[in-house]
Amino acid sequence: MIRIGIGEDQTLVRESLAVVLNLEPDFHVSWTAADGGETVRLAKQDAVDVLLVDLRMPDVDGVGVLRQIQKFSPEICPISLVLTTFHEDEWLLDALAAGASACFLKEVPPQLLATAIRQIHAGTWNPSQWDPNWRRYAPEVQFRSPHSGLQHAIHTQDGFVETLTRREGVLLHLLSAGNSNADIAEKLHLSVGTVKNQLSSLYGKLGVQSRTEAIRIAKERGWV
């Protein structure tokens, strides 16, 4: 079950979004908040897997919420998606730099949003492969942003640059803290098999074959 928190100041949008997402069999909206301060407070009190946050809210705006969320320890820091009616590149780039995995316009169809939530939660999010129809609802600036879902750049021996997703960054932190695959699965609400697959992909990007080697590289490069 993917636990979701919603930070949105417009009552109709907030409540409609909660109803629609709760219809999905693998989603559970744990709480909703009407402003940024309440969003941060509830996120600290009741950890969720995915946070949907409005870009402009009273008290603390969406970027401010994301920056405060980033101060949480990695295992309880939720994946964050921004929902907005605004197209200002500066705001969107600030949100991505503050940790948002993706930005969507509020006109996004419910099934598209649900699919994106599942992919981002599973660590399979790849905006570059999105169908053009999907991209109508995702501001174009994020596809050109160096912050769009990326955690670290890896320069391989042949000069090719790989990137780690935020989920892979979280995996590195959890590995470095001594968590087993079962521990990671429990904390991230994934199956052990999914964790093994994600770790295998991570090891491939790092060019290693074991968690010991992955942890060594992460520490050498100051990632953990």
N, C-alpha and C positions, 0 to 999 in steps of 0.2 A: 504494500500500500504506500503510495506517495503522499506524504503529508504536505499540505499547502497553506501558506499564510498570504493574506491579501492586504495591501496597504493602498487605499483609494478613498479620496475625500468625497466623491460623488456617490450619494447613497444608492441611487438606482443602478449605477454601474457596479458598485461594490456588491450589492446583494444579488444582482442578476448573474454576475460572474461566479459567485459562490454557488448559486443554484445549478448553473450549467456544469461547472466542474464536478460537483458532487454527484452528477448523473453518471460520470465515468466510473466503471466498476473498480478501477485501481487507484482512484483519487479520493482523498479525504481533506476537505477544507477545515483545518484545525481552528482557525480564527480569522477575523477580519478587523481592520483598524481604519479609523476615519481621518487620521493625520499621521505625520511622520514620527512624532514623539511616541505616539501609542504603538506604531509599527515596531519601533526599536524595542520598546518595553516588552511587548508581547513576544517578540522574537527571542528575547533573553529568557523569558519565563517559560515559554512553550516552544521548544526547538522544532522547526519544520525542515523538510527536505528541499522545498522550492518556495521562494518568495516572489510574489508578483507585486510590483510596486509602481505607483503612479509617479511620473517625473516631477510634477508640480503639485505639492500638497501644503496645507497650512503647517505652521510650527517648524517642521524640518522638511525640506524638499527631498525628492527621491534620491538625488546624489548624496545629500547629507546622510540619509538613512543607510545607503550602501557603504559609505565611508565608516560609519559607526559599526555596521554589521561586520566589516572586515577586521575589526579588532577582536572578534570572537576567536576562539581556538578553532583550527581547521576542521576538526571532526564535527563541530556543531554549526559551522558557518553554512547557511543554506545557499543553494544555487539561486541566483537572482535574475529575474527577467523584468524588464521595464515595459510598461504599457503607457502610451502617450498619444496625445492628439497633436503634439508639436513636432515640427520638422527641423528645428534649429540644430545645426550640426554641432555647435559648441556644447549644448546641453547633452546631446547624445554621446559625444566623445568623452565628456566628463563622466557620464554614467558608466561607459565601458571601462574607462580607466579606473573607476571606483570599484569595479568587480562584477558588473552586469554581464551575464553570459550572452544576452541578446536583447534587442529592443524591437517592440512591435507596436504598430498603430492600433488604436482601440477598435478599429473596424475589422480586425483580424477575425476570420471565421472560427467558431469554437473548435471544430475538429482539427483545424490547422494548429491552433494554440495547444490543444491537447497532445497532438503528435510531437510538437516542438518540446513540450515539457517532458514527455517520455524520452525523447532522444537525448536531451541535455542531461537528464537524470541518469541515463544509462551510459553516458560518456561517448555517444555515437554522433553527437551534433557536428554537422559539417555544412555550414551555410553556403559554401562555394558550390555545392552540388544541388542546391535548391532549384526546384522548378521555377521558371519566371513568374508564373501566376502567384506562387507563394511570396516572392520577393516584393510584390505590390504592397504587402502589409508589413514589410520590414525595411525601415529607412536605409537607403543605399549606403550612407556614410559608414555604417558599421562593417560593411564588407571590405572597405578600404582601410579600416582602422587597425593599427598594430595591436590594439588592446582587445580586439573582438574574440573573446573566448580563449585567449592565449595566456599562458603562464610564463614560459621560458623558451628561449631559442637555443637550439642545439646545432652547432656547426660540426658536421661530420668530416671525415678525412678527405672526401672527394669534393668538399666545398658546398655540398647541399645543406640547406638549412631546414631542420625539422622544428616543430613546435609542440609544446606540451599543453594540453587543455587544463582548465582549472581543476577538473576532476583528477587528472593525472598528478597535478601538483598536490592535491589533497592526499592521494595515495602515497606519494613520497613522504609527506609529513607523518602519515600513520605508520608507514613502514619504519621510518626512523625512530618512532616512539616505541618500537618493539611489538606492535600489534601483529597477531597471526592473521591468516586469511579469514578465519571464522570471526575474529574480532572486527576486522574491517567490514565484513559483510553485515554484521549486526549494526555497526555504527552508521553505515551508509544505506542500510535497508535494502541490500542487494542479496542475491543468492551467492553462495561460495563459488559456484561455477562462473558466474558473471565476474566476480572479483578476480578469479584466476585468469579469465580471458583478458580483462583490462590490464592486469599486471604483465601478462605476456606481451601485449601491445606496447606497454611502457618500456619493458626490457628491450624490445626490438628498437624502439626509438633511441634509447640510451646506448645501444650496442653492447648490452651485458646479458648474462645468463642467470643471474641470481639476485636475490634481494640484497645480499651483502654488498655486491658490486654496485647496485643501484644506490644504496645508502651512501656508499663511499663517494660516488660521483656527486650526489646531491650535496653532501657536506663540503666537498672540495670546491664546488662552485657557489657555495653560500645560499643554496636554495632552501635549506632547512636549518 
